Amino acid sequence: MHLYSTRNKSGFVSLREAVLKGLPDDNGLYMPESIPQLPDSFFSSLRKMSFVEIGYAVSKALFQEEIPDSNLIDIVSKALTFPAPLVKLADHTFILELFHGPSLAFKDFGARFMAQLMSYFNREEDRELTILVATSGDTGGAVAAGFHNTPGINIVILYPSGKVSELQEKQLTTLGGNVRALEIQGTFDDCQALVKQAFLDKELNQRLRLSSANSINIARLVPQSFYYFEAWKQLPEGTQPVFVVPSGNFGNLTAGILAHKMGLPVQKFVAATNANDVVPKYVKTGKFNPRPSVQTISNAMDVGNPSNFERLQDIFGFTWNRFVEKISSCSLDDDQTRAEIIKCYKDYNYILDPHGAVGFGAWKAHLASHPNSTGVILETAHPSKFIDEVESNLGIKVKVPERLARLRERPKDSVKMLPEYDKLKSYLVSNF
């Protein structure tokens, strides 16, 4: 598999280099030289395939023999140990539950696959790998769980102080071992900027082996494409769905577009955002104007300058017309999000988390103008991760899964830090 930077299509790297490096030197993002089309035989047998068989077939087509079959099936089998069930709310409305993994968020799929893939590529290295990851909520918990106690790999998570839920923070700050949490006195965008600056610091990269576990790393996007195929196989035959994707850094949507480019029949993608609506405004005006993020109750989507927008632009040839042919977008504010939590529970007795509620509201807006469509809303996190918000709106008690409940009693361990790069660099040099 050969990959290029979105800012330099003339130079190529191997999958191994792209995964372990994370970010190209020019601050672009790695993309496959070509996206293979899966054969008709794959789709004709898809409904009979297990989730692991799907993941193996998709990754094998993308990786093009770079990883031996026996190793690849082992990587996929160890990553996909939990389901992605499709729940029917109404004749044309489905929920894809992506919260059945260890951290109760969709990012478990990408983090666990990446941990196995990086461990495979890192197995013969004599220097430790230090992974930097910025999180607006769920990425950090998934990465912490996925990489915890992985030999030869250290994890440093940067998260915005006071802008993640209590249980999300406990997932970042209580594991210990090879996982360390930096509590940044700023926004997610500050965290992301610090991580990117570290990757571009040549002096630091000579001293440490650095990589990323954010969706800027191509190893996160590949496994996230698996569950789009898994969702499609559970739909009634002949359905060409609309996938409604709660979106922050836009890695999840990019993974869906990757699946579509490999041949998955999709009518449309709806990018559902909160008040951080730079992409909905782009869809409407053709102008992309990133701005500082604002805090919302759907905090994992609080991103004012989504990194993967550049990948989407690359896929669509940096052409607005091609972009909007396949992607529409809709934003909801916090009051609208709360109203959708209430309405979904009232109409369907189904409890949404705030991110899924944004998707639910965006789907209803799309359905109003496309009444014959069938929608699959990606529910990206278990509602108990946002228990205060959900319970206060619904007036009910939400059951907290045991693996999350026991974190409440663990002491938080984080290092508070100003959003200044010299502080981060000093910490990394001193500790690794």
Secondary structure as GFF3:
##gff-version 3
##sequence-region A 1 432
A	DSSP	beta_strand	2	5	.	.	.	ID=ss1
A	DSSP	beta_strand	8	14	.	.	.	ID=ss2
A	DSSP	alpha_helix	15	21	.	.	.	ID=ss3
A	DSSP	beta_strand	30	32	.	.	.	ID=ss4
A	DSSP	alpha_helix	40	45	.	.	.	ID=ss5
A	DSSP	three_ten_helix	46	48	.	.	.	ID=ss6
A	DSSP	alpha_helix	51	63	.	.	.	ID=ss7
A	DSSP	alpha_helix	69	79	.	.	.	ID=ss8
A	DSSP	beta_strand	86	90	.	.	.	ID=ss9
A	DSSP	beta_strand	93	97	.	.	.	ID=ss10
A	DSSP	alpha_helix	107	122	.	.	.	ID=ss11
A	DSSP	beta_strand	129	134	.	.	.	ID=ss12
A	DSSP	alpha_helix	138	147	.	.	.	ID=ss13
A	DSSP	beta_strand	153	160	.	.	.	ID=ss14
A	DSSP	alpha_helix	166	173	.	.	.	ID=ss15
A	DSSP	beta_strand	179	184	.	.	.	ID=ss16
A	DSSP	alpha_helix	188	200	.	.	.	ID=ss17
A	DSSP	alpha_helix	202	207	.	.	.	ID=ss18
A	DSSP	beta_strand	209	212	.	.	.	ID=ss19
A	DSSP	alpha_helix	218	234	.	.	.	ID=ss20
A	DSSP	beta_strand	242	246	.	.	.	ID=ss21
A	DSSP	alpha_helix	251	261	.	.	.	ID=ss22
A	DSSP	beta_strand	268	273	.	.	.	ID=ss23
A	DSSP	alpha_helix	278	285	.	.	.	ID=ss24
A	DSSP	three_ten_helix	299	301	.	.	.	ID=ss25
A	DSSP	alpha_helix	309	315	.	.	.	ID=ss26
A	DSSP	alpha_helix	320	326	.	.	.	ID=ss27
A	DSSP	beta_strand	327	331	.	.	.	ID=ss28
A	DSSP	alpha_helix	334	348	.	.	.	ID=ss29
A	DSSP	alpha_helix	354	369	.	.	.	ID=ss30
A	DSSP	beta_strand	375	379	.	.	.	ID=ss31
A	DSSP	three_ten_helix	383	386	.	.	.	ID=ss32
A	DSSP	alpha_helix	387	394	.	.	.	ID=ss33
A	DSSP	alpha_helix	402	405	.	.	.	ID=ss34
A	DSSP	three_ten_helix	406	409	.	.	.	ID=ss35
A	DSSP	beta_strand	415	417	.	.	.	ID=ss36
A	DSSP	alpha_helix	421	431	.	.	.	ID=ss37
###
